[in-house]
């Protein structure tokens, strides 16, 4: 059975875990409406995705 030869230091452990942090979510400004939306997602206000009408627009 594999057993670690030395204790992993807290510094090495934390450096290994540095890539596991949750990053902030990205938002882009929509060209047509000017609203912020997630990239590669349907704009829920207008219902458009990549220049095509996908959903019915929401009524405010």
CHARMM-style PDB file with segment names, atoms N, HN, CA, C and O in Angstrom:
ATOM      1  N   UNK     1       0.834  -1.181   0.000  1.00  0.00      PROA
ATOM      2  CA  UNK     1       0.000   0.000   0.000  1.00  0.00      PROA
ATOM      3  C   UNK     1       0.881   1.247   0.000  1.00  0.00      PROA
ATOM      4  O   UNK     1       1.893   1.290   0.700  1.00  0.00      PROA
ATOM      5  N   UNK     2       0.502   2.267  -0.785  1.00  0.00      PROA
ATOM      6  HN  UNK     2      -0.320   2.232  -1.353  1.00  0.00      PROA
ATOM      7  CA  UNK     2       1.315   3.481  -0.882  1.00  0.00      PROA
ATOM      8  C   UNK     2       1.120   4.342   0.366  1.00  0.00      PROA
ATOM      9  O   UNK     2      -0.003   4.593   0.804  1.00  0.00      PROA
ATOM     10  N   UNK     3       2.239   4.781   0.918  1.00  0.00      PROA
ATOM     11  HN  UNK     3       3.151   4.577   0.562  1.00  0.00      PROA
ATOM     12  CA  UNK     3       2.212   5.618   2.111  1.00  0.00      PROA
ATOM     13  C   UNK     3       3.104   6.828   1.838  1.00  0.00      PROA
ATOM     14  O   UNK     3       4.219   6.660   1.343  1.00  0.00      PROA
ATOM     15  N   UNK     4       2.640   8.054   2.151  1.00  0.00      PROA
ATOM     16  HN  UNK     4       1.735   8.190   2.553  1.00  0.00      PROA
ATOM     17  CA  UNK     4       3.485   9.233   1.931  1.00  0.00      PROA
ATOM     18  C   UNK     4       4.772   9.148   2.764  1.00  0.00      PROA
ATOM     19  O   UNK     4       4.746   8.769   3.935  1.00  0.00      PROA
ATOM     20  N   UNK     5       5.873   9.501   2.147  1.00  0.00      PROA
ATOM     21  HN  UNK     5       5.894   9.809   1.196  1.00  0.00      PROA
ATOM     22  CA  UNK     5       7.156   9.421   2.847  1.00  0.00      PROA
ATOM     23  C   UNK     5       7.323  10.568   3.841  1.00  0.00      PROA
ATOM     24  O   UNK     5       7.884  10.382   4.921  1.00  0.00      PROA
ATOM     25  N   UNK     6       6.832  11.763   3.471  1.00  0.00      PROA
ATOM     26  HN  UNK     6       6.377  11.914   2.593  1.00  0.00      PROA
ATOM     27  CA  UNK     6       6.961  12.938   4.330  1.00  0.00      PROA
ATOM     28  C   UNK     6       5.604  13.615   4.476  1.00  0.00      PROA
ATOM     29  O   UNK     6       4.712  13.438   3.646  1.00  0.00      PROA
ATOM     30  N   UNK     7       5.466  14.397   5.552  1.00  0.00      PROA
ATOM     31  HN  UNK     7       6.190  14.541   6.226  1.00  0.00      PROA
ATOM     32  CA  UNK     7       4.240  15.172   5.762  1.00  0.00      PROA
ATOM     33  C   UNK     7       4.196  16.323   4.755  1.00  0.00      PROA
ATOM     34  O   UNK     7       5.192  17.017   4.547  1.00  0.00      PROA
ATOM     35  N   UNK     8       3.045  16.514   4.144  1.00  0.00      PROA
ATOM     36  HN  UNK     8       2.237  15.950   4.313  1.00  0.00      PROA
ATOM     37  CA  UNK     8       2.876  17.647   3.222  1.00  0.00      PROA
ATOM     38  C   UNK     8       2.733  18.913   4.047  1.00  0.00      PROA
ATOM     39  O   UNK     8       1.898  18.983   4.948  1.00  0.00      PROA
ATOM     40  N   UNK     9       3.539  19.905   3.742  1.00  0.00      PROA
ATOM     41  HN  UNK     9       4.218  19.849   3.010  1.00  0.00      PROA
ATOM     42  CA  UNK     9       3.494  21.147   4.502  1.00  0.00      PROA
ATOM     43  C   UNK     9       2.228  21.930   4.153  1.00  0.00      PROA
ATOM     44  O   UNK     9       1.690  21.764   3.058  1.00  0.00      PROA
ATOM     45  N   UNK    10       1.744  22.775   5.058  1.00  0.00      PROA
ATOM     46  HN  UNK    10       2.181  22.910   5.947  1.00  0.00      PROA
ATOM     47  CA  UNK    10       0.566  23.588   4.760  1.00  0.00      PROA
ATOM     48  C   UNK    10       0.759  24.479   3.538  1.00  0.00      PROA
ATOM     49  O   UNK    10      -0.194  24.759   2.811  1.00  0.00      PROA
ATOM     50  N   UNK    11       1.987  24.920   3.317  1.00  0.00      PROA
ATOM     51  HN  UNK    11       2.761  24.692   3.908  1.00  0.00      PROA
ATOM     52  CA  UNK    11       2.254  25.758   2.151  1.00  0.00      PROA
ATOM     53  C   UNK    11       2.030  24.986   0.854  1.00  0.00      PROA
ATOM     54  O   UNK    11       1.363  25.471  -0.059  1.00  0.00      PROA
ATOM     55  N   UNK    12       2.592  23.786   0.782  1.00  0.00      PROA
ATOM     56  HN  UNK    12       3.134  23.392   1.524  1.00  0.00      PROA
ATOM     57  CA  UNK    12       2.417  22.955  -0.418  1.00  0.00      PROA
ATOM     58  C   UNK    12       0.957  22.554  -0.604  1.00  0.00      PROA
ATOM     59  O   UNK    12       0.448  22.555  -1.725  1.00  0.00      PROA
ATOM     60  N   UNK    13       0.288  22.214   0.488  1.00  0.00      PROA
ATOM     61  HN  UNK    13       0.702  22.214   1.399  1.00  0.00      PROA
ATOM     62  CA  UNK    13      -1.121  21.834   0.425  1.00  0.00      PROA
ATOM     63  C   UNK    13      -1.973  22.990  -0.112  1.00  0.00      PROA
ATOM     64  O   UNK    13      -2.838  22.789  -0.965  1.00  0.00      PROA
ATOM     65  N   UNK    14      -1.719  24.201   0.396  1.00  0.00      PROA
ATOM     66  HN  UNK    14      -1.017  24.365   1.089  1.00  0.00      PROA
ATOM     67  CA  UNK    14      -2.505  25.358  -0.037  1.00  0.00      PROA
ATOM     68  C   UNK    14      -2.185  25.759  -1.470  1.00  0.00      PROA
ATOM     69  O   UNK    14      -3.065  26.233  -2.189  1.00  0.00      PROA
ATOM     70  N   UNK    15      -0.937  25.576  -1.895  1.00  0.00      PROA
ATOM     71  HN  UNK    15      -0.222  25.191  -1.311  1.00  0.00      PROA
ATOM     72  CA  UNK    15      -0.603  25.868  -3.286  1.00  0.00      PROA
ATOM     73  C   UNK    15      -1.309  24.902  -4.228  1.00  0.00      PROA
ATOM     74  O   UNK    15      -1.739  25.294  -5.313  1.00  0.00      PROA
ATOM     75  N   UNK    16      -1.432  23.645  -3.821  1.00  0.00      PROA
ATOM     76  HN  UNK    16      -1.083  23.326  -2.940  1.00  0.00      PROA
ATOM     77  CA  UNK    16      -2.136  22.661  -4.629  1.00  0.00      PROA
ATOM     78  C   UNK    16      -3.626  23.007  -4.726  1.00  0.00      PROA
ATOM     79  O   UNK    16      -4.241  22.808  -5.774  1.00  0.00      PROA
ATOM     80  N   UNK    17      -4.195  23.514  -3.662  1.00  0.00      PROA
ATOM     81  HN  UNK    17      -3.696  23.676  -2.811  1.00  0.00      PROA
ATOM     82  CA  UNK    17      -5.628  23.830  -3.620  1.00  0.00      PROA
ATOM     83  C   UNK    17      -5.966  25.193  -4.216  1.00  0.00      PROA
ATOM     84  O   UNK    17      -7.141  25.555  -4.285  1.00  0.00      PROA
ATOM     85  N   UNK    18      -4.978  25.946  -4.642  1.00  0.00      PROA
ATOM     86  HN  UNK    18      -4.024  25.652  -4.586  1.00  0.00      PROA
ATOM     87  CA  UNK    18      -5.235  27.303  -5.121  1.00  0.00      PROA
ATOM     88  C   UNK    18      -6.113  27.324  -6.367  1.00  0.00      PROA
ATOM     89  O   UNK    18      -6.807  28.312  -6.609  1.00  0.00      PROA
ATOM     90  N   UNK    19      -6.100  26.250  -7.168  1.00  0.00      PROA
ATOM     91  HN  UNK    19      -5.537  25.447  -6.972  1.00  0.00      PROA
ATOM     92  CA  UNK    19      -6.896  26.207  -8.385  1.00  0.00      PROA
ATOM     93  C   UNK    19      -8.323  25.752  -8.122  1.00  0.00      PROA
ATOM     94  O   UNK    19      -9.149  25.771  -9.035  1.00  0.00      PROA
ATOM     95  N   UNK    20      -8.629  25.347  -6.905  1.00  0.00      PROA
ATOM     96  HN  UNK    20      -7.957  25.332  -6.164  1.00  0.00      PROA
ATOM     97  CA  UNK    20      -9.961  24.860  -6.575  1.00  0.00      PROA
ATOM     98  C   UNK    20     -10.918  25.980  -6.185  1.00  0.00      PROA
ATOM     99  O   UNK    20     -12.108  25.730  -5.992  1.00  0.00      PROA
ATOM    100  N   UNK    21     -10.426  27.198  -6.065  1.00  0.00      PROA
ATOM    101  HN  UNK    21      -9.459  27.401  -6.221  1.00  0.00      PROA
ATOM    102  CA  UNK    21     -11.270  28.312  -5.645  1.00  0.00      PROA
ATOM    103  C   UNK    21     -12.325  28.609  -6.707  1.00  0.00      PROA
ATOM    104  O   UNK    21     -12.081  28.461  -7.904  1.00  0.00      PROA
ATOM    105  N   UNK    22     -13.491  29.028  -6.248  1.00  0.00      PROA
ATOM    106  HN  UNK    22     -13.690  29.149  -5.276  1.00  0.00      PROA
ATOM    107  CA  UNK    22     -14.578  29.375  -7.169  1.00  0.00      PROA
ATOM    108  C   UNK    22     -14.343  30.791  -7.677  1.00  0.00      PROA
ATOM    109  O   UNK    22     -14.222  31.731  -6.892  1.00  0.00      PROA
ATOM    110  N   UNK    23     -14.280  30.932  -8.983  1.00  0.00      PROA
ATOM    111  HN  UNK    23     -14.378  30.168  -9.621  1.00  0.00      PROA
ATOM    112  CA  UNK    23     -14.060  32.250  -9.571  1.00  0.00      PROA
ATOM    113  C   UNK    23     -15.354  33.037  -9.683  1.00  0.00      PROA
ATOM    114  O   UNK    23     -16.440  32.486  -9.502  1.00  0.00      PROA
ATOM    115  N   UNK    24     -15.240  34.305  -9.975  1.00  0.00      PROA
ATOM    116  HN  UNK    24     -14.358  34.752 -10.122  1.00  0.00      PROA
ATOM    117  CA  UNK    24     -16.432  35.133 -10.136  1.00  0.00      PROA
ATOM    118  C   UNK    24     -17.085  34.828 -11.482  1.00  0.00      PROA
ATOM    119  O   UNK    24     -16.405  34.478 -12.447  1.00  0.00      PROA
ATOM    120  N   UNK    25     -18.397  34.963 -11.534  1.00  0.00      PROA
ATOM    121  HN  UNK    25     -18.949  35.248 -10.750  1.00  0.00      PROA
ATOM    122  CA  UNK    25     -19.120  34.662 -12.762  1.00  0.00      PROA
ATOM    123  C   UNK    25     -18.944  35.799 -13.758  1.00  0.00      PROA
ATOM    124  O   UNK    25     -18.895  36.967 -13.374  1.00  0.00      PROA
ATOM    125  N   UNK    26     -18.851  35.455 -15.028  1.00  0.00      PROA
ATOM    126  HN  UNK    26     -18.892  34.506 -15.339  1.00  0.00      PROA
ATOM    127  CA  UNK    26     -18.627  36.431 -16.084  1.00  0.00      PROA
ATOM    128  C   UNK    26     -19.961  36.913 -16.638  1.00  0.00      PROA
ATOM    129  O   UNK    26     -20.889  36.121 -16.800  1.00  0.00      PROA
ATOM    130  N   UNK    27     -20.060  38.170 -16.923  1.00  0.00      PROA
ATOM    131  HN  UNK    27     -19.306  38.813 -16.792  1.00  0.00      PROA
ATOM    132  CA  UNK    27     -21.231  38.761 -17.556  1.00  0.00      PROA
ATOM    133  C   UNK    27     -20.764  39.599 -18.733  1.00  0.00      PROA
ATOM    134  O   UNK    27     -19.704  40.222 -18.675  1.00  0.00      PROA
ATOM    135  N   UNK    28     -21.553  39.617 -19.799  1.00  0.00      PROA
ATOM    136  HN  UNK    28     -22.414  39.110 -19.846  1.00  0.00      PROA
ATOM    137  CA  UNK    28     -21.261  40.453 -20.950  1.00  0.00      PROA
ATOM    138  C   UNK    28     -22.460  41.352 -21.205  1.00  0.00      PROA
ATOM    139  O   UNK    28     -23.593  41.016 -20.860  1.00  0.00      PROA
ATOM    140  N   UNK    29     -22.192  42.495 -21.813  1.00  0.00      PROA
ATOM    141  HN  UNK    29     -21.271  42.768 -22.093  1.00  0.00      PROA
ATOM    142  CA  UNK    29     -23.270  43.417 -22.159  1.00  0.00      PROA
ATOM    143  C   UNK    29     -23.870  42.984 -23.491  1.00  0.00      PROA
ATOM    144  O   UNK    29     -23.147  42.786 -24.467  1.00  0.00      PROA
ATOM    145  N   UNK    30     -25.197  42.835 -23.531  1.00  0.00      PROA
ATOM    146  HN  UNK    30     -25.784  42.996 -22.738  1.00  0.00      PROA
ATOM    147  CA  UNK    30     -25.879  42.421 -24.747  1.00  0.00      PROA
ATOM    148  C   UNK    30     -25.807  43.549 -25.775  1.00  0.00      PROA
ATOM    149  O   UNK    30     -26.001  44.718 -25.441  1.00  0.00      PROA
ATOM    150  N   UNK    31     -25.526  43.185 -27.032  1.00  0.00      PROA
ATOM    151  HN  UNK    31     -25.368  42.235 -27.303  1.00  0.00      PROA
ATOM    152  CA  UNK    31     -25.380  44.203 -28.075  1.00  0.00      PROA
ATOM    153  C   UNK    31     -26.682  44.932 -28.347  1.00  0.00      PROA
ATOM    154  O   UNK    31     -26.684  46.149 -28.538  1.00  0.00      PROA
ATOM    155  N   UNK    32     -27.795  44.198 -28.367  1.00  0.00      PROA
ATOM    156  HN  UNK    32     -27.793  43.210 -28.212  1.00  0.00      PROA
ATOM    157  CA  UNK    32     -29.077  44.801 -28.737  1.00  0.00      PROA
ATOM    158  C   UNK    32     -29.727  45.550 -27.579  1.00  0.00      PROA
ATOM    159  O   UNK    32     -30.081  46.721 -27.716  1.00  0.00      PROA
ATOM    160  N   UNK    33     -29.886  44.877 -26.437  1.00  0.00      PROA
ATOM    161  HN  UNK    33     -29.599  43.925 -26.326  1.00  0.00      PROA
ATOM    162  CA  UNK    33     -30.639  45.479 -25.333  1.00  0.00      PROA
ATOM    163  C   UNK    33     -29.764  46.252 -24.360  1.00  0.00      PROA
ATOM    164  O   UNK    33     -30.268  47.116 -23.643  1.00  0.00      PROA
ATOM    165  N   UNK    34     -28.467  45.966 -24.316  1.00  0.00      PROA
ATOM    166  HN  UNK    34     -28.057  45.265 -24.899  1.00  0.00      PROA
ATOM    167  CA  UNK    34     -27.588  46.651 -23.374  1.00  0.00      PROA
ATOM    168  C   UNK    34     -27.632  46.044 -21.976  1.00  0.00      PROA
ATOM    169  O   UNK    34     -26.950  46.526 -21.072  1.00  0.00      PROA
ATOM    170  N   UNK    35     -28.429  44.988 -21.786  1.00  0.00      PROA
ATOM    171  HN  UNK    35     -28.984  44.596 -22.520  1.00  0.00      PROA
ATOM    172  CA  UNK    35     -28.533  44.328 -20.489  1.00  0.00      PROA
ATOM    173  C   UNK    35     -27.331  43.410 -20.270  1.00  0.00      PROA
ATOM    174  O   UNK    35     -26.711  42.941 -21.225  1.00  0.00      PROA
ATOM    175  N   UNK    36     -27.014  43.163 -19.009  1.00  0.00      PROA
ATOM    176  HN  UNK    36     -27.517  43.544 -18.233  1.00  0.00      PROA
ATOM    177  CA  UNK    36     -25.964  42.205 -18.690  1.00  0.00      PROA
ATOM    178  C   UNK    36     -26.552  40.804 -18.727  1.00  0.00      PROA
ATOM    179  O   UNK    36     -27.651  40.571 -18.222  1.00  0.00      PROA
ATOM    180  N   UNK    37     -25.819  39.871 -19.324  1.00  0.00      PROA
ATOM    181  HN  UNK    37     -24.927  40.059 -19.734  1.00  0.00      PROA
ATOM    182  CA  UNK    37     -26.254  38.480 -19.391  1.00  0.00      PROA
ATOM    183  C   UNK    37     -25.030  37.591 -19.360  1.00  0.00      PROA
ATOM    184  O   UNK    37     -23.912  38.044 -19.606  1.00  0.00      PROA
ATOM    185  N   UNK    38     -25.251  36.308 -19.053  1.00  0.00      PROA
ATOM    186  HN  UNK    38     -26.159  35.940 -18.854  1.00  0.00      PROA
ATOM    187  CA  UNK    38     -24.160  35.346 -19.051  1.00  0.00      PROA
ATOM    188  C   UNK    38     -23.779  35.015 -20.486  1.00  0.00      PROA
ATOM    189  O   UNK    38     -24.657  34.954 -21.346  1.00  0.00      PROA
ATOM    190  N   UNK    39     -22.485  34.796 -20.775  1.00  0.00      PROA
ATOM    191  HN  UNK    39     -21.772  34.845 -20.076  1.00  0.00      PROA
ATOM    192  CA  UNK    39     -22.093  34.402 -22.116  1.00  0.00      PROA
ATOM    193  C   UNK    39     -22.662  33.031 -22.468  1.00  0.00      PROA
ATOM    194  O   UNK    39     -22.737  32.158 -21.604  1.00  0.00      PROA
ATOM    195  N   UNK    40     -23.059  32.832 -23.706  1.00  0.00      PROA
ATOM    196  HN  UNK    40     -22.998  33.541 -24.408  1.00  0.00      PROA
ATOM    197  CA  UNK    40     -23.598  31.580 -24.224  1.00  0.00      PROA
ATOM    198  C   UNK    40     -24.922  31.202 -23.572  1.00  0.00      PROA
ATOM    199  O   UNK    40     -25.263  30.020 -23.510  1.00  0.00      PROA
ATOM    200  N   UNK    41     -25.679  32.197 -23.081  1.00  0.00      PROA
ATOM    201  HN  UNK    41     -25.402  33.156 -23.132  1.00  0.00      PROA
ATOM    202  CA  UNK    41     -26.984  31.961 -22.499  1.00  0.00      PROA
ATOM    203  C   UNK    41     -28.011  32.822 -23.231  1.00  0.00      PROA
ATOM    204  O   UNK    41     -27.663  33.836 -23.836  1.00  0.00      PROA
ATOM    205  N   UNK    42     -29.272  32.411 -23.172  1.00  0.00      PROA
ATOM    206  HN  UNK    42     -29.554  31.587 -22.681  1.00  0.00      PROA
ATOM    207  CA  UNK    42     -30.354  33.163 -23.794  1.00  0.00      PROA
ATOM    208  C   UNK    42     -30.616  34.420 -22.976  1.00  0.00      PROA
ATOM    209  O   UNK    42     -30.634  34.367 -21.746  1.00  0.00      PROA
ATOM    210  N   UNK    43     -30.820  35.556 -23.653  1.00  0.00      PROA
ATOM    211  HN  UNK    43     -30.805  35.598 -24.652  1.00  0.00      PROA
ATOM    212  CA  UNK    43     -31.209  36.795 -22.982  1.00  0.00      PROA
ATOM    213  C   UNK    43     -32.682  36.661 -22.619  1.00  0.00      PROA
ATOM    214  O   UNK    43     -33.535  36.611 -23.506  1.00  0.00      PROA
ATOM    215  N   UNK    44     -32.992  36.602 -21.328  1.00  0.00      PROA
ATOM    216  HN  UNK    44     -32.300  36.642 -20.608  1.00  0.00      PROA
ATOM    217  CA  UNK    44     -34.359  36.339 -20.892  1.00  0.00      PROA
ATOM    218  C   UNK    44     -35.302  37.512 -21.144  1.00  0.00      PROA
ATOM    219  O   UNK    44     -36.510  37.312 -21.270  1.00  0.00      PROA
ATOM    220  N   UNK    45     -34.768  38.735 -21.219  1.00  0.00      PROA
ATOM    221  HN  UNK    45     -33.787  38.898 -21.117  1.00  0.00      PROA
ATOM    222  CA  UNK    45     -35.646  39.885 -21.481  1.00  0.00      PROA
ATOM    223  C   UNK    45     -36.148  39.889 -22.918  1.00  0.00      PROA
ATOM    224  O   UNK    45     -37.332  40.120 -23.167  1.00  0.00      PROA
ATOM    225  N   UNK    46     -35.252  39.636 -23.858  1.00  0.00      PROA
ATOM    226  HN  UNK    46     -34.291  39.449 -23.655  1.00  0.00      PROA
ATOM    227  CA  UNK    46     -35.648  39.691 -25.263  1.00  0.00      PROA
ATOM    228  C   UNK    46     -35.916  38.296 -25.850  1.00  0.00      PROA
ATOM    229  O   UNK    46     -36.595  38.179 -26.870  1.00  0.00      PROA
ATOM    230  N   UNK    47     -35.392  37.247 -25.218  1.00  0.00      PROA
ATOM    231  HN  UNK    47     -34.840  37.343 -24.389  1.00  0.00      PROA
ATOM    232  CA  UNK    47     -35.572  35.893 -25.731  1.00  0.00      PROA
ATOM    233  C   UNK    47     -34.680  35.567 -26.914  1.00  0.00      PROA
ATOM    234  O   UNK    47     -34.916  34.575 -27.603  1.00  0.00      PROA
ATOM    235  N   UNK    48     -33.656  36.382 -27.167  1.00  0.00      PROA
ATOM    236  HN  UNK    48     -33.464  37.188 -26.606  1.00  0.00      PROA
ATOM    237  CA  UNK    48     -32.775  36.185 -28.313  1.00  0.00      PROA
ATOM    238  C   UNK    48     -31.525  35.405 -27.892  1.00  0.00      PROA
ATOM    239  O   UNK    48     -31.041  35.534 -26.768  1.00  0.00      PROA
ATOM    240  N   UNK    49     -31.018  34.592 -28.827  1.00  0.00      PROA
ATOM    241  HN  UNK    49     -31.412  34.487 -29.741  1.00  0.00      PROA
ATOM    242  CA  UNK    49     -29.750  33.902 -28.656  1.00  0.00      PROA
ATOM    243  C   UNK    49     -29.069  33.832 -30.014  1.00  0.00      PROA
ATOM    244  O   UNK    49     -29.619  33.267 -30.959  1.00  0.00      PROA
ATOM    245  N   UNK    50     -27.894  34.396 -30.111  1.00  0.00      PROA
ATOM    246  HN  UNK    50     -27.448  34.855 -29.343  1.00  0.00      PROA
ATOM    247  CA  UNK    50     -27.097  34.439 -31.339  1.00  0.00      PROA
ATOM    248  C   UNK    50     -27.904  34.971 -32.525  1.00  0.00      PROA
ATOM    249  O   UNK    50     -27.814  34.442 -33.633  1.00  0.00      PROA
ATOM    250  N   UNK    51     -28.692  36.021 -32.283  1.00  0.00      PROA
ATOM    251  HN  UNK    51     -28.766  36.450 -31.383  1.00  0.00      PROA
ATOM    252  CA  UNK    51     -29.430  36.670 -33.356  1.00  0.00      PROA
ATOM    253  C   UNK    51     -30.730  35.998 -33.736  1.00  0.00      PROA
ATOM    254  O   UNK    51     -31.382  36.430 -34.687  1.00  0.00      PROA
ATOM    255  N   UNK    52     -31.133  34.948 -33.023  1.00  0.00      PROA
ATOM    256  HN  UNK    52     -30.603  34.597 -32.251  1.00  0.00      PROA
ATOM    257  CA  UNK    52     -32.374  34.247 -33.326  1.00  0.00      PROA
ATOM    258  C   UNK    52     -33.326  34.336 -32.146  1.00  0.00      PROA
ATOM    259  O   UNK    52     -32.906  34.333 -30.989  1.00  0.00      PROA
ATOM    260  N   UNK    53     -34.621  34.417 -32.455  1.00  0.00      PROA
ATOM    261  HN  UNK    53     -34.962  34.420 -33.395  1.00  0.00      PROA
ATOM    262  CA  UNK    53     -35.645  34.464 -31.412  1.00  0.00      PROA
ATOM    263  C   UNK    53     -35.875  33.028 -30.912  1.00  0.00      PROA
ATOM    264  O   UNK    53     -36.369  32.182 -31.657  1.00  0.00      PROA
ATOM    265  N   UNK    54     -35.519  32.764 -29.660  1.00  0.00      PROA
ATOM    266  HN  UNK    54     -35.119  33.452 -29.055  1.00  0.00      PROA
ATOM    267  CA  UNK    54     -35.640  31.438 -29.087  1.00  0.00      PROA
ATOM    268  C   UNK    54     -36.867  31.339 -28.182  1.00  0.00      PROA
ATOM    269  O   UNK    54     -37.633  30.379 -28.263  1.00  0.00      PROA
ATOM    270  N   UNK    55     -37.044  32.334 -27.325  1.00  0.00      PROA
ATOM    271  HN  UNK    55     -36.421  33.114 -27.258  1.00  0.00      PROA
ATOM    272  CA  UNK    55     -38.139  32.355 -26.352  1.00  0.00      PROA
ATOM    273  C   UNK    55     -39.031  33.559 -26.617  1.00  0.00      PROA
ATOM    274  O   UNK    55     -38.635  34.512 -27.288  1.00  0.00      PROA
ATOM    275  N   UNK    56     -40.238  33.496 -26.078  1.00  0.00      PROA
ATOM    276  HN  UNK    56     -40.559  32.722 -25.533  1.00  0.00      PROA
ATOM    277  CA  UNK    56     -41.114  34.663 -26.117  1.00  0.00      PROA
ATOM    278  C   UNK    56     -40.567  35.697 -25.137  1.00  0.00      PROA
ATOM    279  O   UNK    56     -40.157  35.336 -24.034  1.00  0.00      PROA
ATOM    280  N   UNK    57     -40.552  36.987 -25.521  1.00  0.00      PROA
ATOM    281  HN  UNK    57     -40.885  37.280 -26.417  1.00  0.00      PROA
ATOM    282  CA  UNK    57     -40.036  38.010 -24.581  1.00  0.00      PROA
ATOM    283  C   UNK    57     -40.907  38.103 -23.339  1.00  0.00      PROA
ATOM    284  O   UNK    57     -42.120  37.904 -23.395  1.00  0.00      PROA
ATOM    285  N   UNK    58     -40.266  38.408 -22.218  1.00  0.00      PROA
ATOM    286  HN  UNK    58     -39.280  38.570 -22.172  1.00  0.00      PROA
ATOM    287  CA  UNK    58     -40.981  38.575 -20.952  1.00  0.00      PROA
ATOM    288  C   UNK    58     -41.740  39.895 -20.976  1.00  0.00      PROA
ATOM    289  O   UNK    58     -41.252  40.889 -21.514  1.00  0.00      PROA
ATOM    290  N   UNK    59     -42.924  39.901 -20.399  1.00  0.00      PROA
ATOM    291  HN  UNK    59     -43.320  39.093 -19.963  1.00  0.00      PROA
ATOM    292  CA  UNK    59     -43.678  41.140 -20.249  1.00  0.00      PROA
ATOM    293  C   UNK    59     -43.321  41.774 -18.911  1.00  0.00      PROA
ATOM    294  O   UNK    59     -43.329  41.095 -17.884  1.00  0.00      PROA
ATOM    295  N   UNK    60     -43.010  43.063 -18.912  1.00  0.00      PROA
ATOM    296  HN  UNK    60     -43.004  43.614 -19.746  1.00  0.00      PROA
ATOM    297  CA  UNK    60     -42.665  43.763 -17.651  1.00  0.00      PROA
ATOM    298  C   UNK    60     -43.875  44.420 -17.055  1.00  0.00      PROA
ATOM    299  OT1 UNK    60     -43.780  45.050 -16.002  1.00  0.00      PROA
TER     300      UNK     60
END
